[in-house]
Amino acid sequence: MMKSKLILIFLIVQTISVFGQSNRGSIFDIADFSKKQAIAEWLYSYDAIAWWTTDSVMKQDSLELIRLGKEWFCYQTADNNWHAVYGKYDKNKFDLVFHYLVNSKNAVSRTYEPVDTIILNSYSRALIAANKQIKTLRDSVNISFNQYIKQNADKTFTVWIFPAFQASNHAVYGGEFIYLIDQFGNRLLKDDSYYQGQFRAFKVDKPREIWLNYRELEKPTLGSIFFVWYYKDYFTSIKIDNKDYVTSTIKNDDGSYSWIHVEKDRTGQNK
């Protein structure tokens, strides 16, 4: 077998240094990967905020809990604080029940400060619009999903819907649903979803190496990168198996992680 080429990406203060290059004319798209990696890490932070605040929500009074709907979301402000709001969108307005603040030191506190109704209503409508796109699929599979939302610089919204960590203790991949919604939260502008036609899963029980089959694609998808980042501490190694490269992470001595991209040889193997 021909010797593989190794591209090692060190993540230091959001700077990516690249070593190595391809002999086969198939150059790994570092720019595309870096963009997706940054989004995946933001989604990972969003997920953590959701978990922390949901734990607090479930401890609240049952009379408040019955007022909740599916239109909860998190958002980050310019001061790097996170906000998580829980309530229900009904009759063209959002009924705010819980508002949590998570500061830069990850301290969670409930706040009773009002939230701009434009934020509450437009975010809620965007989530509803995105979930309408995936409703048929969600109704046909026994899989739970997580939703994430972010308002873009042009005021439009991006909504990501990925398989959640299942109650059965399974990590699921094979589908990621990404929607661009207009600034009012009413209209779908773009659909960047990817679905393999079926979902695959790994039981999260014992540490081991696992492989994600994306061999039909030249580049790692956002969902596959997020999967690796999310589950990196649950498995000894997670490999994204693309057409020409295998992407994974390694744990450094200081506890941080680095991404590696190994070019396959002409037989399609990475060793």
Backbone torsions as a table, in degrees:
resi	resn	phi	psi	omega
1	MET	NA	145.3	176.5
2	MET	-71.9	144.5	-179.3
3	LYS	-67.5	134.0	179.7
4	SER	-73.6	153.0	172.3
5	LYS	-97.3	141.0	-177.5
6	LEU	-114.3	127.0	173.6
7	ILE	-110.3	118.8	-177.8
8	LEU	-110.2	123.7	-179.9
9	ILE	-108.4	118.4	176.1
10	PHE	-95.7	125.7	180.0
11	LEU	-96.1	99.3	-177.9
12	ILE	-128.9	113.6	-178.8
13	VAL	49.1	48.2	176.9
14	GLN	61.3	20.3	176.8
15	THR	-105.5	135.5	-178.7
16	ILE	-113.6	122.0	175.3
17	SER	-108.1	135.9	-174.1
18	VAL	-116.7	135.5	179.0
19	PHE	-126.0	133.0	175.8
20	GLY	99.6	160.3	176.2
21	GLN	-152.8	167.9	-173.4
22	SER	-86.1	147.6	173.1
23	ASN	-96.8	-10.4	-168.8
24	ARG	-104.0	3.8	-178.9
25	GLY	85.5	0.2	177.9
26	SER	-105.1	96.1	-175.9
27	ILE	-89.4	130.8	178.6
28	PHE	-67.0	133.0	-176.0
29	ASP	-83.4	89.0	-177.4
30	ILE	-65.3	-40.1	-178.2
31	ALA	-61.9	-44.4	179.2
32	ASP	-63.8	-43.8	-179.5
33	PHE	-64.3	-42.6	-177.9
34	SER	-62.3	-40.1	178.5
35	LYS	-63.2	-46.5	-179.7
36	LYS	-67.6	-37.4	179.8
37	GLN	-62.5	-41.0	179.5
38	ALA	-63.9	-41.0	177.7
39	ILE	-65.3	-43.0	-179.0
40	ALA	-60.7	-40.3	179.3
41	GLU	-69.8	-34.6	175.5
42	TRP	-65.8	-43.0	177.7
43	LEU	-62.6	-35.7	177.7
44	TYR	-63.5	-41.7	176.8
45	SER	-64.9	-43.8	177.4
46	TYR	-56.2	-46.2	-178.5
47	ASP	-60.3	-41.0	179.2
48	ALA	-63.5	-43.3	178.1
49	ILE	-60.2	-43.0	-179.9
50	ALA	-61.7	-43.2	179.9
51	TRP	-64.1	-48.6	-177.1
52	TRP	-61.1	-45.2	-176.7
53	THR	-74.9	-33.8	176.7
54	THR	-62.0	-39.5	176.1
55	ASP	-57.0	-40.4	178.8
56	SER	-70.1	-39.3	179.8
57	VAL	-59.3	-44.6	-175.0
58	MET	-66.1	-12.0	178.6
59	LYS	-93.7	-0.7	-175.3
60	GLN	-84.1	174.1	-176.4
61	ASP	-62.9	139.2	-176.8
62	SER	-63.3	-27.9	178.6
63	LEU	-68.2	-27.2	175.0
64	GLU	-82.1	-37.1	-177.0
65	LEU	-63.4	-33.9	-177.7
66	ILE	-70.5	-10.9	178.6
67	ARG	-85.9	-6.5	-174.5
68	LEU	-78.7	145.8	172.5
69	GLY	-119.2	-157.8	-178.2
70	LYS	-92.6	-3.4	-171.4
71	GLU	-94.5	57.8	174.4
72	TRP	-100.1	154.4	-178.8
73	PHE	-162.8	168.0	177.0
74	CYS	-121.6	153.4	173.5
75	TYR	-151.5	154.4	-176.8
76	GLN	-111.5	136.6	-179.6
77	THR	-100.3	171.9	-174.9
78	ALA	-62.4	-21.9	179.2
79	ASP	-85.3	10.1	179.4
80	ASN	70.6	10.1	172.3
81	ASN	-83.8	150.3	176.1
82	TRP	-105.5	147.1	174.3
83	HIS	-124.0	141.7	175.4
84	ALA	-128.7	126.5	-178.8
85	VAL	-120.9	140.7	-178.0
86	TYR	-130.7	134.8	179.9
87	GLY	179.7	-144.4	-178.9
88	LYS	-151.3	134.9	176.0
89	TYR	-93.2	116.9	-176.7
90	ASP	-149.7	137.8	178.6
91	LYS	55.0	44.8	173.7
92	ASN	66.4	23.6	173.5
93	LYS	-153.4	155.6	-177.3
94	PHE	-97.5	124.1	175.8
95	ASP	-90.3	103.5	-177.7
96	LEU	-78.1	121.4	179.7
97	VAL	-105.3	-48.3	-179.4
98	PHE	-127.2	137.9	174.4
99	HIS	-131.3	119.1	-179.4
100	TYR	-115.1	145.0	175.4
101	LEU	-114.5	131.4	174.8
102	VAL	-121.3	112.4	-175.2
103	ASN	-83.3	-178.0	-175.2
104	SER	-66.1	-13.9	176.1
105	LYS	-98.7	11.4	177.3
106	ASN	66.8	24.1	174.8
107	ALA	-82.9	127.6	-176.9
108	VAL	-100.7	130.3	177.6
109	SER	-145.6	143.2	175.4
110	ARG	-81.6	136.5	179.0
111	THR	-126.1	151.0	179.4
112	TYR	-108.4	13.5	175.9
113	GLU	-67.1	137.3	-180.0
114	PRO	-68.2	155.9	176.4
115	VAL	-114.8	140.0	179.9
116	ASP	-50.7	128.3	-178.6
117	THR	-63.5	-26.9	176.9
118	ILE	-63.8	-41.9	176.9
119	ILE	-63.2	-50.8	-176.4
120	LEU	-59.0	-45.9	-174.1
121	ASN	-76.9	-42.1	-177.6
122	SER	-70.6	-41.6	176.1
123	TYR	-60.2	-45.6	-178.0
124	SER	-61.8	-45.4	-179.6
125	ARG	-64.3	-37.8	178.6
126	ALA	-63.7	-41.2	177.5
127	LEU	-64.0	-42.1	179.1
128	ILE	-63.4	-43.5	179.9
129	ALA	-61.8	-42.3	-180.0
130	ALA	-67.3	-42.6	-178.0
131	ASN	-68.1	-24.2	174.4
132	LYS	-64.2	-32.6	-178.3
133	GLN	-68.1	-29.2	-174.5
134	ILE	-106.8	2.0	-173.5
135	LYS	-57.0	-46.6	-177.5
136	THR	-60.1	-43.6	179.2
137	LEU	-67.4	-45.0	-179.0
138	ARG	-59.4	-36.9	-178.8
139	ASP	-72.6	-17.3	-175.2
140	SER	-100.1	-7.4	-179.0
141	VAL	-125.6	149.6	179.6
142	ASN	-94.6	62.1	-176.5
143	ILE	-132.9	136.8	174.4
144	SER	-92.1	149.6	-176.4
145	PHE	-125.9	155.9	170.3
146	ASN	-109.7	147.3	178.5
147	GLN	-120.1	145.1	-179.8
148	TYR	-135.7	147.3	-178.7
149	ILE	-143.2	144.2	177.0
150	LYS	-145.4	137.9	174.3
151	GLN	-88.0	129.7	-177.1
152	ASN	-84.1	171.5	-177.6
153	ALA	-60.2	-30.0	-179.6
154	ASP	-90.1	12.2	177.0
155	LYS	80.7	-7.2	174.0
156	THR	-71.6	171.0	-179.3
157	PHE	-120.9	141.2	168.2
158	THR	-109.5	130.5	177.6
159	VAL	-119.1	127.8	176.8
160	TRP	-111.3	133.8	175.9
161	ILE	-127.0	111.4	-176.6
162	PHE	-120.4	154.6	173.4
163	PRO	-58.7	136.7	179.3
164	ALA	-85.1	171.7	168.8
165	PHE	-70.5	112.4	-169.9
166	GLN	-71.1	151.3	178.3
167	ALA	-61.6	-23.0	178.4
168	SER	-79.8	4.3	179.9
169	ASN	71.6	35.4	176.8
170	HIS	-112.0	141.6	172.6
171	ALA	-99.1	122.6	-171.0
172	VAL	-112.1	141.0	173.5
173	TYR	-141.9	172.7	177.5
174	GLY	119.5	-6.7	178.8
175	GLY	-152.5	136.8	176.6
176	GLU	-146.2	134.0	-170.4
177	PHE	-123.9	116.5	-171.0
178	ILE	-127.3	121.5	-174.4
179	TYR	-127.5	136.9	172.7
180	LEU	-101.4	121.6	-176.4
181	ILE	-115.5	147.3	-178.5
182	ASP	-65.6	168.1	-170.9
183	GLN	-64.9	-18.2	179.2
184	PHE	-93.1	-7.0	178.9
185	GLY	80.5	17.7	-173.3
186	ASN	-105.3	-29.6	-166.4
187	ARG	-128.6	134.6	175.4
188	LEU	-75.2	124.4	179.7
189	LEU	-100.6	-32.5	-176.0
190	LYS	-157.7	143.8	178.9
191	ASP	-122.3	111.1	179.1
192	ASP	-108.9	29.3	-176.0
193	SER	-70.8	156.0	176.8
194	TYR	-138.9	129.6	-179.3
195	TYR	-141.4	128.9	-177.2
196	GLN	-79.5	-4.3	-177.3
197	GLY	96.6	-12.6	175.4
198	GLN	-160.9	156.3	176.2
199	PHE	-99.4	146.2	176.0
200	ARG	-119.8	156.0	-174.6
201	ALA	-145.9	152.8	173.6
202	PHE	-122.4	134.4	174.8
203	LYS	-70.8	128.2	177.9
204	VAL	-92.7	91.4	-179.4
205	ASP	-131.7	-65.6	-179.9
206	LYS	-111.4	142.4	178.4
207	PRO	-60.9	133.5	179.7
208	ARG	-166.7	169.5	175.7
209	GLU	-84.9	135.8	175.7
210	ILE	-128.9	155.2	-178.8
211	TRP	-121.9	133.2	175.4
212	LEU	-100.0	120.8	-175.1
213	ASN	-85.2	101.8	173.4
214	TYR	-127.1	37.4	-172.1
215	ARG	-66.5	-15.5	179.1
216	GLU	-81.2	-8.1	-177.0
217	LEU	-111.0	146.3	178.3
218	GLU	-81.5	-27.8	-175.0
219	LYS	-122.3	149.8	172.5
220	PRO	-62.6	138.6	175.6
221	THR	-81.4	163.4	176.4
222	LEU	-59.8	-43.1	-179.1
223	GLY	-62.4	-37.1	179.7
224	SER	-70.4	-37.0	177.6
225	ILE	-66.7	-42.6	177.4
226	PHE	-62.3	-40.4	178.3
227	PHE	-57.4	-48.2	179.9
228	VAL	-60.8	-46.0	-177.0
229	TRP	-66.7	-36.7	-177.4
230	TYR	-72.2	-40.6	-173.1
231	TYR	-104.3	11.3	-173.9
232	LYS	-60.6	-26.8	179.8
233	ASP	-89.1	-5.7	-178.7
234	TYR	-93.1	-23.3	-177.6
235	PHE	-125.7	155.3	179.6
236	THR	-68.5	-32.0	178.3
237	SER	-161.6	141.6	175.1
238	ILE	-124.4	120.9	-177.8
239	LYS	-107.0	127.4	170.3
240	ILE	-92.6	111.2	-174.0
241	ASP	-95.6	96.4	177.0
242	ASN	-96.7	-176.2	-174.5
243	LYS	-58.5	-49.4	-174.9
244	ASP	-115.9	-14.3	-176.2
245	TYR	-133.9	154.2	171.0
246	VAL	-116.5	124.3	-176.6
247	THR	-110.1	138.0	178.1
248	SER	-158.4	-177.5	176.4
249	THR	-119.8	158.8	170.1
250	ILE	-128.5	146.1	179.4
251	LYS	-90.8	126.6	-179.2
252	ASN	-83.2	167.1	-178.1
253	ASP	-60.8	-28.6	-178.3
254	ASP	-88.5	6.0	178.3
255	GLY	92.8	-10.7	176.8
256	SER	-79.6	174.8	-178.8
257	TYR	-123.5	149.1	173.5
258	SER	-123.6	145.5	176.5
259	TRP	-90.5	141.7	174.1
260	ILE	-128.3	146.6	179.2
261	HIS	-129.4	113.9	-177.4
262	VAL	-106.4	123.9	178.5
263	GLU	-75.6	135.6	176.6
264	LYS	-74.5	156.9	173.8
265	ASP	-84.7	-174.3	-173.3
266	ARG	-68.3	-15.7	178.5
267	THR	-88.0	-3.5	-178.9
268	GLY	90.3	3.5	178.5
269	GLN	-93.6	156.5	179.6
270	ASN	-104.8	9.3	178.3
271	LYS	-132.4	NA	NA
